[in-house]
Amino acid sequence: MFEEILKHIQEVIELTESEKERFTSILVQKKLRKRQFLIQEGDNVKYEYFVVSGCLKAYEIDDNGDEHIIQFAKENWWISDFKAFFEGGMASLNIDCIEASVVYGIEKQDLENLFIDVPKFDRFFRIKLTGAYVALQNRILSSLDKSNSERYLDFQKAYPNLEQRIPNYMVANYLGIKPESLSRIRKN
């Protein structure tokens, strides 16, 4: 049942059978329908999630009611409103399913206890968090100094094969461009 997440973890750290059992004992599985919310703005965020199957998006809605996509998460990716998760506040993001999805949630206190019981998990999550921070920094820098075409190429590199799974308007939204501009970029 936990093969996907254990394989994901063992790409970074080696686990004994007892460490695998300790880790999987804290996982909470959620099965979600297409368009179902995992997190809504204002929720108390207790979990971070590993995507077993499906595809989700994290976004904010501005004062004009416009959606701004921050992140996509597909198989083997992690997603949450990380600010709310780590700081214990309320969600400022919405996360919902683009496709029917299955995720494993890890509660913050369980994660903290896991770091004490099995210290190598501290290393695993530090490596994952560092990678996420670098990706975020690259995305910010890309939005500041790259053309729309270059940002589109960066998107394709960050999310290989995702375009076939999500509507074009979502890709355009993530890139901060109009769908018509995305169509022109793709033609070229």
C-alpha contacts under 8 A as a table, 3 or more apart, distances in Angstrom:
res1	aa1	res2	aa2	distance
2	F	5	I	5.74
2	F	6	L	6.14
2	F	24	T	7.15
3	E	6	L	5.24
3	E	7	K	5.96
4	E	7	K	5.24
4	E	8	H	6.20
4	E	52	V	6.59
4	E	76	N	7.55
5	I	8	H	4.90
5	I	9	I	6.17
5	I	50	F	7.46
5	I	52	V	7.24
5	I	76	N	7.23
6	L	9	I	5.06
6	L	10	Q	6.01
6	L	20	K	7.40
7	K	10	Q	5.09
7	K	11	E	6.41
8	H	11	E	5.51
8	H	12	V	7.61
8	H	76	N	6.71
9	I	12	V	5.64
9	I	13	I	6.18
9	I	14	E	7.87
9	I	124	F	7.20
10	Q	13	I	4.85
10	Q	14	E	5.24
10	Q	15	L	6.83
11	E	14	E	7.84
12	V	124	F	6.34
13	I	120	K	7.09
13	I	121	F	7.89
13	I	124	F	6.57
15	L	18	S	7.98
15	L	19	E	5.70
15	L	20	K	6.10
16	T	19	E	5.12
16	T	20	K	6.23
17	E	20	K	5.07
17	E	21	E	6.24
18	S	21	E	5.01
18	S	22	R	6.09
19	E	22	R	4.97
19	E	23	F	6.11
19	E	118	V	6.97
20	K	23	F	5.17
20	K	24	T	6.07
21	E	24	T	5.23
21	E	25	S	5.98
22	R	25	S	5.35
22	R	26	I	7.20
22	R	114	L	7.92
23	F	26	I	5.81
23	F	27	L	7.16
23	F	114	L	7.24
24	T	27	L	5.28
26	I	106	I	6.43
26	I	107	E	7.71
26	I	110	D	6.49
27	L	104	Y	5.74
27	L	105	G	5.61
27	L	106	I	5.44
28	V	104	Y	5.28
28	V	105	G	4.94
28	V	106	I	6.58
29	Q	102	V	7.08
29	Q	103	V	5.78
29	Q	104	Y	4.49
29	Q	105	G	6.29
30	K	102	V	5.71
30	K	103	V	5.36
30	K	104	Y	6.29
30	K	105	G	7.48
31	K	100	A	7.69
31	K	101	S	5.95
31	K	102	V	4.55
31	K	103	V	6.65
32	L	36	Q	6.05
32	L	37	F	7.88
32	L	38	L	7.65
32	L	97	C	7.17
32	L	100	A	5.60
32	L	101	S	5.13
32	L	102	V	6.17
33	R	36	Q	5.28
33	R	97	C	6.87
33	R	99	E	7.04
33	R	100	A	4.39
33	R	101	S	6.51
34	K	96	D	7.90
34	K	97	C	5.07
34	K	98	I	5.62
34	K	99	E	4.60
34	K	100	A	4.34
34	K	101	S	7.31
35	R	96	D	5.75
35	R	97	C	4.79
35	R	98	I	5.89
35	R	99	E	7.19
35	R	100	A	7.79
36	Q	96	D	5.46
36	Q	97	C	5.58
37	F	40	Q	6.41
37	F	94	N	7.33
37	F	95	I	5.81
37	F	96	D	4.12
37	F	97	C	6.52
38	L	94	N	7.76
38	L	95	I	5.44
38	L	96	D	5.42
38	L	97	C	7.46
39	I	43	D	6.52
39	I	45	V	7.47
39	I	80	S	7.68
39	I	81	D	7.79
39	I	91	A	7.44
39	I	93	L	7.45
39	I	94	N	5.41
39	I	95	I	4.99
39	I	96	D	6.94
40	Q	43	D	5.60
40	Q	91	A	6.71
40	Q	92	S	7.87
40	Q	93	L	6.52
40	Q	94	N	4.41
40	Q	95	I	6.39
41	E	60	E	7.98
41	E	90	M	7.31
41	E	91	A	4.80
41	E	92	S	4.83
41	E	93	L	5.13
41	E	94	N	5.24
42	G	90	M	5.02
42	G	91	A	4.84
42	G	92	S	6.29
43	D	90	M	5.35
43	D	91	A	5.21
44	N	84	A	7.50
44	N	88	G	7.54
44	N	89	G	6.48
44	N	90	M	4.76
44	N	91	A	6.28
45	V	80	S	7.93
45	V	81	D	7.04
45	V	84	A	5.84
45	V	85	F	5.22
45	V	88	G	7.03
45	V	89	G	7.14
45	V	90	M	6.32
45	V	91	A	6.21
46	K	85	F	5.97
46	K	88	G	7.71
46	K	107	E	5.45
46	K	108	K	6.12
47	Y	80	S	7.14
47	Y	85	F	6.58
47	Y	105	G	5.47
47	Y	106	I	5.12
47	Y	107	E	4.45
47	Y	108	K	6.11
48	E	78	W	7.12
48	E	79	I	6.13
48	E	80	S	4.99
48	E	81	D	7.76
48	E	82	F	7.38
48	E	85	F	7.00
48	E	105	G	5.56
48	E	106	I	5.54
48	E	107	E	6.80
48	E	108	K	7.61
49	Y	78	W	5.47
49	Y	79	I	5.27
49	Y	80	S	6.15
49	Y	103	V	6.01
49	Y	104	Y	5.43
49	Y	105	G	4.41
49	Y	106	I	6.41
50	F	75	E	7.91
50	F	76	N	6.49
50	F	77	W	5.88
50	F	78	W	4.53
50	F	79	I	6.56
50	F	103	V	5.40
50	F	104	Y	5.19
50	F	105	G	6.50
51	V	54	G	7.04
51	V	55	C	7.65
51	V	73	A	7.02
51	V	74	K	6.07
51	V	75	E	4.95
51	V	76	N	5.51
51	V	77	W	5.60
51	V	78	W	6.22
51	V	79	I	7.61
51	V	101	S	7.43
51	V	102	V	6.29
51	V	103	V	4.52
51	V	104	Y	6.68
52	V	74	K	7.93
52	V	75	E	5.21
52	V	76	N	6.23
52	V	101	S	7.42
52	V	102	V	5.39
52	V	103	V	5.25
52	V	104	Y	7.10
53	S	74	K	6.86
53	S	75	E	5.10
53	S	100	A	7.94
53	S	101	S	5.22
53	S	102	V	5.17
53	S	103	V	7.02
54	G	74	K	5.88
54	G	75	E	6.39
54	G	97	C	7.62
54	G	98	I	7.62
54	G	99	E	5.29
54	G	100	A	5.58
54	G	101	S	4.06
54	G	102	V	6.51
55	C	72	F	7.09
55	C	73	A	5.60
55	C	74	K	4.42
55	C	75	E	7.08
55	C	97	C	6.03
55	C	98	I	5.47
55	C	99	E	5.30
55	C	100	A	7.34
55	C	101	S	6.31
56	L	72	F	5.70
56	L	73	A	5.18
56	L	74	K	6.53
56	L	95	I	6.69
56	L	96	D	5.55
56	L	97	C	4.30
56	L	98	I	5.19
56	L	99	E	6.93
56	L	101	S	7.62
57	K	69	I	6.84
57	K	70	I	7.53
57	K	71	Q	5.67
57	K	72	F	4.41
57	K	73	A	6.23
57	K	95	I	5.50
57	K	96	D	5.77
57	K	97	C	6.49
57	K	98	I	6.79
58	A	69	I	5.92
58	A	70	I	5.53
58	A	71	Q	5.11
58	A	72	F	6.34
58	A	79	I	7.84
58	A	80	S	7.77
58	A	81	D	7.83
58	A	93	L	6.35
58	A	94	N	5.62
58	A	95	I	4.36
58	A	96	D	6.89
59	Y	67	E	6.46
59	Y	68	H	5.30
59	Y	69	I	4.19
59	Y	70	I	5.12
59	Y	71	Q	7.00
59	Y	93	L	5.44
59	Y	94	N	5.36
59	Y	95	I	6.46
60	E	67	E	5.78
60	E	68	H	5.35
60	E	69	I	6.68
60	E	70	I	7.47
60	E	92	S	6.82
60	E	93	L	4.88
60	E	94	N	6.07
61	I	64	N	7.78
61	I	65	G	5.56
61	I	66	D	5.35
61	I	67	E	4.52
61	I	68	H	6.23
61	I	93	L	7.82
62	D	65	G	5.31
62	D	66	D	5.43
62	D	67	E	6.61
62	D	68	H	7.62
63	D	66	D	7.40
67	E	173	N	7.88
68	H	173	N	6.38
68	H	174	Y	6.81
69	I	72	F	7.79
69	I	170	M	7.49
69	I	173	N	6.21
69	I	174	Y	4.95
70	I	174	Y	6.53
71	Q	174	Y	7.57
73	A	77	W	5.43
73	A	78	W	6.66
73	A	79	I	6.36
74	K	77	W	5.68
79	I	82	F	7.71
80	S	85	F	7.22
80	S	95	I	7.47
81	D	84	A	5.55
81	D	85	F	6.09
81	D	91	A	6.05
81	D	92	S	7.27
81	D	93	L	6.02
81	D	94	N	7.89
81	D	95	I	7.99
82	F	85	F	4.77
82	F	86	F	5.89
83	K	86	F	5.49
83	K	87	E	5.85
83	K	88	G	7.88
83	K	89	G	7.57
83	K	91	A	7.83
84	A	87	E	5.23
84	A	88	G	5.20
84	A	89	G	4.49
84	A	90	M	5.48
84	A	91	A	5.38
84	A	92	S	7.55
85	F	88	G	5.43
85	F	89	G	7.01
85	F	108	K	7.19
86	F	108	K	7.67
91	A	94	N	7.43
97	C	100	A	6.25
97	C	101	S	6.62
98	I	166	I	7.07
106	I	110	D	6.81
106	I	111	L	6.52
107	E	110	D	5.29
107	E	111	L	6.20
108	K	111	L	5.03
108	K	112	E	6.26
109	Q	112	E	5.01
109	Q	113	N	6.19
110	D	113	N	5.09
110	D	114	L	6.06
111	L	114	L	4.93
111	L	115	F	6.33
112	E	115	F	5.19
112	E	116	I	6.72
113	N	116	I	5.19
113	N	117	D	6.19
114	L	117	D	4.98
114	L	118	V	5.57
114	L	119	P	7.31
114	L	121	F	7.02
115	F	118	V	5.38
115	F	119	P	4.79
115	F	120	K	7.25
115	F	121	F	5.68
115	F	122	D	5.13
116	I	119	P	5.64
118	V	121	F	5.99
118	V	122	D	7.83
119	P	122	D	5.36
119	P	123	R	7.16
120	K	123	R	5.12
120	K	124	F	6.43
121	F	124	F	4.81
121	F	125	F	6.13
122	D	125	F	5.41
122	D	126	R	6.02
123	R	126	R	5.03
123	R	127	I	6.14
124	F	127	I	5.28
124	F	128	K	6.34
125	F	128	K	4.93
125	F	129	L	5.90
126	R	129	L	5.07
126	R	130	T	5.98
127	I	130	T	5.12
127	I	131	G	6.21
128	K	131	G	5.14
128	K	132	A	6.22
129	L	132	A	5.02
129	L	133	Y	6.13
130	T	133	Y	5.07
130	T	134	V	6.22
131	G	134	V	5.16
131	G	135	A	6.18
132	A	135	A	5.06
132	A	136	L	6.13
133	Y	136	L	5.05
133	Y	137	Q	6.15
134	V	137	Q	5.07
134	V	138	N	6.13
135	A	138	N	5.06
135	A	139	R	6.15
136	L	139	R	5.01
136	L	140	I	6.23
137	Q	140	I	5.13
137	Q	141	L	6.15
138	N	141	L	5.14
138	N	142	S	5.91
139	R	142	S	5.00
139	R	143	S	6.21
140	I	143	S	5.20
140	I	144	L	6.36
141	L	144	L	5.07
141	L	145	D	6.27
141	L	146	K	7.85
142	S	145	D	5.60
142	S	146	K	5.17
142	S	150	E	7.95
142	S	151	R	6.17
142	S	154	D	7.91
143	S	146	K	6.05
143	S	151	R	6.97
143	S	175	L	7.94
146	K	149	S	7.93
146	K	150	E	5.75
146	K	151	R	6.17
147	S	150	E	5.15
147	S	151	R	6.21
148	N	151	R	5.09
148	N	152	Y	6.14
148	N	175	L	7.58
148	N	177	I	7.49
148	N	185	I	7.77
149	S	152	Y	5.06
149	S	153	L	6.36
149	S	185	I	5.97
150	E	153	L	5.07
150	E	154	D	6.23
151	R	154	D	4.91
151	R	155	F	6.16
151	R	175	L	6.77
152	Y	155	F	4.98
152	Y	156	Q	6.33
152	Y	175	L	6.95
152	Y	185	I	7.99
153	L	156	Q	5.07
153	L	157	K	6.30
154	D	157	K	5.08
154	D	158	A	6.13
155	F	158	A	5.09
155	F	159	Y	5.88
155	F	175	L	7.83
156	Q	159	Y	5.24
156	Q	160	P	5.32
156	Q	161	N	7.41
156	Q	162	L	7.77
156	Q	163	E	7.85
157	K	160	P	5.66
159	Y	162	L	5.54
159	Y	163	E	7.98
160	P	163	E	7.73
161	N	164	Q	6.04
161	N	165	R	7.59
162	L	165	R	5.29
162	L	166	I	6.56
163	E	166	I	5.52
163	E	167	P	7.36
163	E	168	N	7.38
163	E	171	V	7.34
164	Q	167	P	7.93
166	I	170	M	6.77
166	I	171	V	7.41
167	P	170	M	5.55
167	P	171	V	6.91
168	N	171	V	5.16
168	N	172	A	6.26
168	N	179	P	6.74
168	N	182	L	7.84
169	Y	172	A	5.00
169	Y	173	N	6.01
169	Y	178	K	7.75
169	Y	179	P	5.40
170	M	173	N	4.91
170	M	174	Y	6.12
171	V	174	Y	5.16
171	V	175	L	6.26
172	A	175	L	5.07
172	A	176	G	6.02
172	A	177	I	5.14
172	A	178	K	5.81
172	A	179	P	5.28
172	A	181	S	7.96
172	A	182	L	6.02
173	N	176	G	4.96
173	N	177	I	6.08
173	N	178	K	7.16
173	N	179	P	7.78
174	Y	177	I	7.84
177	I	181	S	6.42
177	I	182	L	7.01
178	K	181	S	5.25
178	K	182	L	6.57
179	P	182	L	5.03
179	P	183	S	6.32
180	E	183	S	5.06
180	E	184	R	6.42
181	S	184	R	5.12
181	S	185	I	6.22
182	L	185	I	5.03
182	L	186	R	6.16
183	S	186	R	5.18
183	S	187	K	6.30
184	R	187	K	5.15
184	R	188	N	6.49
185	I	188	N	5.31
